Amino acid sequence: MIKRLCPKGIEYSKLGEVCEIKTGKGITKKDAENSGDFPIISGGITPMGYFHLFNRDANVVTVSRVGANAGWVGFMTRKFYLNDKCFSVIPKGIGFNQISPKYLYYYLKQNEQILISLQSEGGVPTINTQKVGSIDLPIPPLEIQNRIVEVLDKMTTLTAELEAELEAELEARKQQYEYYRNKLLTFNEIGGGIERVIWKKISEIALYPKARIKSEMLTVDTYVGVESLVKNRGGKTSSSSVPEGAAIEFLPQDILIGNIRPYLKKIWLSDCKGGTNGDVVCIRVLDSKEVMPKFLYYILASDAFFDYDNSHAKGGKMPRGDKNAILSYNIPVPSMEEQERIVSILDRFEALTTDLQIGLPAEIEARRQQYEYYRNKLLTFDQAA
């Protein structure tokens, strides 16, 4: 189609010459409503609220102007209120220079990194509309623009549907794993009648270590604060920094639990020596011949424990777990043979879930890259001489 309609290439124009780039009108959160007819677009990826008036029509490209998201490109398919933290980009060309708003969106989205690179240095990131207006925009005939939009709309829908399917599959496997983990660790249901289970308080089989370790001996990978523990039993990531002074020392096979907002279910079984602080509960098994650290980890990673921990937490916005209550938590202590059997089963479940967590996101990312590849191919033109 391009060869037929544009044998000599595609004409380019400056964005500011063919589009009206206009900043929205300021509105405060006080004026915003929780629900309403018109969403307020204010620089973020999601609306900041709703308003009873609108100042932009439907099918309009928006670009965040101020803040960390400055340069982010969006597209509104309904009437909305544009805040002064954003500007709209509306085609004004007619005839030969006519521009499809959706084509304009796809082209600017493809070049979003160019827009982001226009952020001012220092202070609050801001994008100058004049610099945005200097961006070159290819303007193929409207027939070609509409065909590109049609193809990209279909690809966008297919990519979104595939991502939703993969994410649903991952969530289903996680729920299945959690169900069987909770079943295996509910001994009054399956333990009784199979073998005798002794119940003990955590204080009878474990302790809170008190030894300290100097910060000079720690790195961002061996210092674990509550912020570096990942919610929903996600293990841990590297810390942003290592605080000065001494930290609480932990050893391999110690169990670290986030003690701020216990409902976030932050827990990690250590595989190294390191340091932590008072916002993290560190639990060390006294005798690994009586209780396997990995078995205790699975017990404490269960919903039953986190429900208990959260029920004893104190505080309003940032509830903190009660360390004495944690030590009073009763856990089942079956034979070592039974502990090993349960740990072996749960290890296999966790490995399968981890493989999915690695495999499915990789598949999702591959589909996104495939989409971006074809989008870039569709929106790359030979410029007319």
LINJO-V680845 format. One record per residue. PHI is phi in degrees with one decimal (999 if undefined). Layout:
phi: (PHI/PHI)
//
This chain:
phi: (999/-66.1/-63.2/-74.9/-90.2/-133.7/-62.9/-98.6/108.1/-103.1/-76.5/-113.2/-136.3/-71.9/-55.8/-68.5/-81.3/-112.7/-134.7/-91.0/-106.6/-133.0/-74.2/-73.9/-108.7/-59.5/-150.9/-99.4/-62.6/-63.4/-82.4/-70.9/-117.3/-71.5/-148.6/168.2/-80.0/-128.4/-67.4/-99.7/-95.8/-136.6/96.5/-87.7/-76.3/-113.7/-62.0/-84.6/154.1/-133.4/-142.4/-85.4/-120.9/-127.9/-127.5/-138.8/-82.4/-77.9/59.2/-127.7/-80.9/-121.0/-134.1/-64.7/-104.6/-133.7/101.4/-61.1/-92.0/-55.6/109.4/-70.1/-104.1/-127.9/-144.0/-102.9/-96.8/-137.5/-62.2/-155.2/-106.3/-96.8/-77.8/-77.0/-84.3/-135.3/-132.7/-102.7/-123.6/-119.9/-59.9/-121.8/-73.9/-131.4/64.8/-61.6/-92.2/-61.9/-126.2/-73.7/-56.7/-71.6/-62.5/-58.5/-60.4/-62.3/-68.5/-68.7/-65.9/-61.7/-104.5/-58.2/-63.7/-65.7/-62.2/-61.9/-67.8/-83.2/-58.1/-69.9/-88.9/80.8/66.1/-81.1/-56.7/-140.1/-112.0/-85.1/-65.8/-65.3/-66.6/-63.1/-65.2/-85.4/-67.4/-78.9/-123.1/-73.2/-125.3/-72.7/-55.0/-57.2/-60.0/-70.6/-56.7/-63.6/-67.7/-61.8/-61.4/-59.8/-65.2/-69.5/-61.5/-65.0/-64.7/-63.1/-64.1/-64.0/-64.4/-64.2/-65.0/-66.2/-60.5/-63.8/-64.4/-65.9/-67.2/-65.7/-63.3/-63.5/-65.0/-63.6/-67.9/-63.0/-65.8/-62.8/-63.3/-63.8/-61.5/-69.9/-63.5/-65.2/-64.5/-63.8/-101.5/-104.0/-76.7/-72.9/-100.0/-111.8/-77.1/-63.5/91.8/-90.8/-161.9/-73.2/-115.9/-93.6/-103.9/-136.1/-74.1/-57.2/-62.6/-85.5/-124.9/-152.6/-145.7/-93.8/-65.0/-115.4/-61.0/-112.5/-135.7/-72.4/-62.8/-63.7/-91.5/-113.9/-125.2/-65.2/-90.6/-108.9/-97.2/-123.0/-97.1/-63.6/-72.7/-93.7/-84.2/-92.5/-65.4/56.2/61.7/-87.4/80.6/-146.0/-120.1/-68.6/-77.2/-74.2/-162.8/-117.0/-63.7/-74.2/96.8/-93.8/-121.9/-72.6/-81.6/-121.0/-119.8/-56.7/80.4/-76.0/-107.6/-109.1/-127.2/-64.5/-98.0/-100.6/51.7/-56.3/-64.8/-75.5/56.0/-94.1/-153.9/-150.8/-94.6/-64.4/-119.0/-156.4/-91.8/-168.2/-138.5/-144.2/-132.9/-69.4/-82.7/-121.0/-85.1/-110.6/-118.4/-123.0/-68.0/-74.3/-136.8/-70.8/-83.9/-98.3/-133.6/-69.6/-54.3/-67.9/-65.3/-63.6/-57.6/-64.6/-60.8/-77.0/-88.6/-79.0/-61.9/-59.5/-67.8/-66.5/-63.7/-63.3/-61.2/-68.0/-68.3/-100.8/-70.6/-124.1/121.4/-92.3/-68.9/-125.0/-61.2/-118.6/-64.4/-91.0/-64.1/-67.9/-64.9/-61.7/-64.8/-89.4/-67.1/-87.3/-125.2/-79.3/-124.6/-76.7/-63.5/-61.2/-62.3/-69.4/-59.6/-63.3/-64.5/-65.2/-60.8/-61.8/-64.7/-69.0/-60.8/-66.6/-60.8/-65.1/-63.0/-63.9/-64.9/-63.6/-59.2/-66.8/-64.1/-82.6/-71.3/-67.9/-59.1/-64.6/-66.2/-61.7/-63.7/-63.0/-67.5/-65.0/-65.9/-62.5/-61.4/-64.5/-61.1/-71.4/-62.8/-64.8/-63.5/-68.5/-106.6/-110.5/-125.8/-81.9/-77.0/-63.6/-70.2)
//
